[in-house]
Amino acid sequence: MKKLLYLLLPALFASCGGNVENKEVTIPQSNIYEVNIRQYTQEGTLKAFEDNHLERLKQQNVDILWLMPVFPISEEGRKGTLGSYYAVKNYTKINPEFGTLEDLKSLVNHAHNLKMKVILDWVANHTGRDNVWIKEHKDFYNLDSLGNPAVPEGTDWDDVADLNYDNPEMRRAMIDAMKFWVQNADIDGFRCDVAGMVPTDFWVDCRKELETLKKPIFMLAEDDKPEIHKAFDASYNWKCHHILNGIAQGKNTAQNLVALYDTLQQKFPKNAILMNFTSNHDENSWSKSEYDRMGDYVKTMAVLTYCLPGMPLCYSGQEAANKKALQFFEKDVIDFSQLPLKDFYATLNSIKHDNSALWGNDVKFLSSEDNLLVFQRGNLKCIFNFSDGEKEFSAQGKFVDIFTEKNVEMPVKVAGKGYLILKEE
């Protein structure tokens, strides 16, 4: 796994309003952007996304595009009008509502020309209830007492059927389907849905097979257990996300965050990458937008996700300051007519690219008292005020505000619910 940390992924180095320079960066320098194709444009197609937004995301310094599932959606048991992206009818076809295989290939090729990578959202735990496998390979599924494909245990996901990982032929078919997209669309990896519900040994075998394709593959697991990193580069930092929500809501403090990182540093492999976020498709649709959960802390928590060890995520519409919870089973288009936070996220991405102190997993917490969080990452001091009132911070040395690039005189004042990132000269 160690060699995978040197997989070259694209980045655009640019400060807000500056010139864009194409440059290759390693995984720990990268950011990820989640694309909800259905809701991204009025057309809801791969082509409309490519034609109208790909160049814009290049200017936003995006590195990795994560496409939510692009496969046909099952009709049997379909939820709502359009169904769940995660009820897959056929693993080797494109949802006709989104376009064609040629449309995906065009998008991927264009992204590669812009020095971005593309990963597909993969659903390995279950299929839709009329997936092509059900008629031909019923033994690929766990069955209920009536002999029908079962609903995944412990869930209410009655629109999907649980796959049987005791069946080696099913495992082989799943890996072959994943290889299909690397071989036929040149995709660069996978975000794997509920990865922890699939046996880890399958993922280990899968990773080995994907690497035989002689192309660097990036793997992101929707899971937060250390063992998943036997096969994956990155996993979800769910516990951190919930603490950030709690801090914004007055339920947690800076000390809860410090305690979490003490645990993470002990339990996770040294080079494990944890994905940090203030929103994603699940959080937005089922727990509402970051504005509902974090209120006035939205920008502060976004900055924090870039400063903590790991890979930051931006979800569709965050740069447009989208405040609505997108409907999951219906058409509910994001309004991109205004982009008030485009430069904000472009700058954060640039800061992540340009400052090697933010690339690894080293972090030293200096203070968490009175809800003033201060931590050191290399030559950066990261300061976050999780209270309503202004606070002071002082340190010896010469510092520059990383956002304004202006010299800072000590002591500095940190606004309530605010932040400062200081670079030591």
HELIX and SHEET records of a PDB file:
HELIX    1   1 LYS A    2  TYR A    6  5                                   5    
HELIX    2   2 ILE A   27  GLN A   29  5                                   3    
HELIX    3   3 ILE A   37  TYR A   40  1                                   4    
HELIX    4   4 LEU A   46  GLN A   59  1                                  14    
HELIX    5   5 LEU A  101  ASN A  113  1                                  13    
HELIX    6   6 VAL A  132  GLU A  136  1                                   5    
HELIX    7   7 LYS A  138  PHE A  140  5                                   3    
HELIX    8   8 PRO A  168  ALA A  185  1                                  18    
HELIX    9   9 ALA A  195  MET A  197  5                                   3    
HELIX   10  10 THR A  200  GLU A  211  1                                  12    
HELIX   11  11 PRO A  226  LYS A  230  5                                   5    
HELIX   12  12 TRP A  238  ALA A  248  1                                  11    
HELIX   13  13 ALA A  254  LYS A  267  1                                  14    
HELIX   14  14 HIS A  281  SER A  287  1                                   7    
HELIX   15  15 GLU A  290  MET A  294  1                                   5    
HELIX   16  16 GLY A  295  TYR A  297  5                                   3    
HELIX   17  17 VAL A  298  CYS A  307  1                                  10    
HELIX   18  18 LYS A  342  ASP A  354  1                                  13    
HELIX   19  19 SER A  356  LEU A  358  5                                   3    
HELIX   20  20 GLU A  369  ASN A  371  5                                   3    
SHEET    1   A 2 LEU A   8  PHE A  13  0                                        
SHEET    2   A 2 GLU A  21  THR A  26 -1                                        
SHEET    1   B 9 ILE A  32  VAL A  35  0                                        
SHEET    2   B 9 ILE A  64  LEU A  67  1                                        
SHEET    3   B 9 LYS A 117  TRP A 122  1                                        
SHEET    4   B 9 GLY A 189  CYS A 192  1                                        
SHEET    5   B 9 PHE A 218  ALA A 221  1                                        
SHEET    6   B 9 ALA A 234  TYR A 236  1                                        
SHEET    7   B 9 ILE A 273  ASN A 276  1                                        
SHEET    8   B 9 MET A 311  TYR A 315  1                                        
SHEET    9   B 9 ILE A  32  VAL A  35  1                                        
SHEET    1   C 2 HIS A 126  GLY A 128  0                                        
SHEET    2   C 2 VAL A 160  ASP A 162 -1                                        
SHEET    1   D 6 LYS A 364  SER A 367  0                                        
SHEET    2   D 6 LEU A 372  ARG A 377 -1                                        
SHEET    3   D 6 LEU A 380  ASN A 385 -1                                        
SHEET    4   D 6 TYR A 419  GLU A 424 -1                                        
SHEET    5   D 6 PHE A 399  ASP A 401 -1                                        
SHEET    6   D 6 ASN A 407  VAL A 408 -1                                        
SHEET    1   E 2 LYS A 391  PHE A 393  0                                        
SHEET    2   E 2 VAL A 412  VAL A 414 -1                                        
END                                                                             
